[in-house]
Amino acid sequence: METKRVVEKDSPLKKDDLIVITGAGGFIAGNLALYFTKKGFTRIRAVDKKPLYEWYQHVPGAENLCLDVSHEENCRRVCEGAVEVYQLAADMGGMGFIERFRVECLRSILINTHMIEAAYRAGTRRYFYPSSACAYNVLLQQDPKVRALKESDAYPAMAERGYGWEKLISEMFCQEYWAERGMKTHIARFHNVYGPNGTWDGGREKAPAALCRKVIEAIDKQDMNITLWGDGTPTRSFMYIDDCTKGIDMIMHCDELIATPINLGSHELVSINRLLSKVEKIAGVKLKRHYDLNAPRGVAGRNSDNTFIRKMLKWEPKTSLDDGLAITYAWIKEQYLKRKAGQRVGIG
Ligand SMILES: NC(=O)c1ccc[n+]([C@@H]2O[C@H](COP(=O)([O-])OP(=O)(O)OC[C@H]3O[C@@H](n4cnc5c(N)ncnc54)[C@H](O)[C@@H]3O)[C@@H](O)[C@H]2O)c1
């Protein structure tokens, strides 16, 4: 029979403790690096394999490393001296990417396998892993009027092919590094995150960014048509980035949540059709909709059951989709116009 580990209290995190954030040239990790800098942490090591000029953000004062963390020796270098590690590097994207590049998604297992071992060997105190709603059993997501997914719905397992299975096995690594080796690991299952400084073009973008860009393009080209992937009926919830970074921090520093997957997502369910209506309202236009029924569409419905996070943290993501989308639309429009004017902008 398994014995439960006793959780020893950490000494409080000091502002000059080294925080390592991988995937920091990308969306969530870049915003997380900024979040911790704003909180006053002075030693942040930001890591990504993309060249520095392609990072969305460069956080002032951070040590920026351009390294591929699917290689073991790089992971050792990255984790040296780390008190906390936030492992957000992954080969990922929206539906179009994860349905088409399942092998690439599965190969992220190299990143997670080497990073967690390197963190453990470096004596890291806490390790954060971003799992996904794609880890949930797809058989529970076949109706747009979906019952929101609760944490126990991952098993019996029938995760999303490729991406979802990689997430599930990486969660398991986190659980066993705690059970067998005593490293405090924390696992959040994100439900679609959106906001500024994320992918908005190029094939890896998710629905909110893709719809904002398509509307901006339609207005710019004065072609008032838009093509949606699928029939517009699938439903999802979308979490604004500021809720995501705050939630990561809260989950990582909650001893009751060690090695315990928890939903981190919004509970506000919308159809893709409705999401487009919201973007149109922000832009002040109405476009003629066309539906590409051969495009990737994903599961029929997916929402986050927030009972557990409310109970554990007395908190849940709160930014309304209307508010978050307005900020995101403005940011994407700015990027679009900069690119049109010949300036270099990150897209993904
Ligand atoms: N964005 C979402 O809605 C969402 C939902 C669920 C889970 N997640 C998870 O959150 C994490 C971050 O997602 P994101 O949306 O910020 O993605 P992102 O693509 O914007 O960022 C990931 C970053 O990882 C980097 N990367 C990839 N392989 C690398 C490697 N071998 N070495 C170093 N860097 C590497 C990429 O260059 C990229 O900048 C991922 O693990 C993702 O699966 C995201």
The ligand as a Tripos MOL2 file, in Angstrom:
@<TRIPOS>MOLECULE
LIG
   44    48     1     0     0
SMALL
NO_CHARGES

@<TRIPOS>ATOM
      1 N1         -2.1290   28.3930  -24.6380 N.am      1 LIG1
      2 C1         -3.0350   27.5460  -24.2000 C.2       1 LIG1
      3 O1         -4.2320   27.7540  -24.3790 O.2       1 LIG1
      4 C2         -2.6190   26.3020  -23.4580 C.ar      1 LIG1
      5 C3         -3.6110   25.3980  -23.0540 C.ar      1 LIG1
      6 C4         -3.2310   24.2390  -22.3760 C.ar      1 LIG1
      7 C5         -1.8980   24.0140  -22.0840 C.ar      1 LIG1
      8 N2         -0.9640   24.8980  -22.4960 N.ar      1 LIG1
      9 C6          0.4500   24.6110  -22.2180 C.3       1 LIG1
     10 O2          1.1060   25.7480  -21.6870 O.3       1 LIG1
     11 C7          2.4670   25.7610  -22.1200 C.3       1 LIG1
     12 C8          2.7800   27.0910  -22.7870 C.3       1 LIG1
     13 O3          1.9080   27.2860  -23.8840 O.3       1 LIG1
     14 P1          1.8860   28.6260  -24.7590 P.3       1 LIG1
     15 O4          0.4990   28.8390  -25.1980 O.co2     1 LIG1
     16 O5          2.5950   29.7020  -24.0640 O.co2     1 LIG1
     17 O6          2.7110   28.1530  -26.0310 O.3       1 LIG1
     18 P2          3.7850   28.9340  -26.9150 P.3       1 LIG1
     19 O7          3.9370   28.1330  -28.1700 O.co2     1 LIG1
     20 O8          3.4310   30.3800  -27.0530 O.co2     1 LIG1
     21 O9          5.0980   28.8370  -26.0280 O.3       1 LIG1
     22 C9          5.8740   27.6750  -25.9380 C.3       1 LIG1
     23 C10         7.3100   28.0730  -26.1410 C.3       1 LIG1
     24 O10         8.1200   26.9120  -25.9430 O.3       1 LIG1
     25 C11         9.2300   27.0300  -26.8170 C.3       1 LIG1
     26 N3          9.8260   25.7260  -27.0450 N.ar      1 LIG1
     27 C12         9.3100   24.6850  -27.7550 C.ar      1 LIG1
     28 N4         10.1710   23.6590  -27.7390 N.ar      1 LIG1
     29 C13        11.2490   24.0650  -27.0210 C.ar      1 LIG1
     30 C14        12.4650   23.4370  -26.6650 C.ar      1 LIG1
     31 N5         12.7360   22.1970  -27.0710 N.pl3     1 LIG1
     32 N6         13.3600   24.1440  -25.9320 N.ar      1 LIG1
     33 C15        13.0910   25.4130  -25.5420 C.ar      1 LIG1
     34 N7         11.9420   26.0590  -25.8480 N.ar      1 LIG1
     35 C16        11.0360   25.3820  -26.5770 C.ar      1 LIG1
     36 C17         8.6320   27.6050  -28.0850 C.3       1 LIG1
     37 O11         9.6490   28.2100  -28.8820 O.3       1 LIG1
     38 C18         7.6260   28.5900  -27.5540 C.3       1 LIG1
     39 O12         8.1450   29.9070  -27.4780 O.3       1 LIG1
     40 C19         2.6260   24.5470  -23.0390 C.3       1 LIG1
     41 O13         3.1000   23.4550  -22.3000 O.3       1 LIG1
     42 C20         1.2150   24.2680  -23.4790 C.3       1 LIG1
     43 O14         1.0390   22.9280  -23.8700 O.3       1 LIG1
     44 C21        -1.2950   26.0340  -23.1740 C.ar      1 LIG1
@<TRIPOS>BOND
     1     1     2 1
     2     2     3 2
     3     2     4 1
     4     4     5 ar
     5     4    44 ar
     6     5     6 ar
     7     6     7 ar
     8     7     8 ar
     9     8     9 1
    10     8    44 ar
    11     9    10 1
    12     9    42 1
    13    10    11 1
    14    11    12 1
    15    11    40 1
    16    12    13 1
    17    13    14 1
    18    14    15 2
    19    14    16 1
    20    14    17 1
    21    17    18 1
    22    18    19 2
    23    18    20 1
    24    18    21 1
    25    21    22 1
    26    22    23 1
    27    23    24 1
    28    23    38 1
    29    24    25 1
    30    25    26 1
    31    25    36 1
    32    26    27 ar
    33    26    35 ar
    34    27    28 ar
    35    28    29 ar
    36    29    30 ar
    37    29    35 ar
    38    30    31 1
    39    30    32 ar
    40    32    33 ar
    41    33    34 ar
    42    34    35 ar
    43    36    37 1
    44    36    38 1
    45    38    39 1
    46    40    41 1
    47    40    42 1
    48    42    43 1
@<TRIPOS>SUBSTRUCTURE
     1 LIG1         1 GROUP 0 **** ****
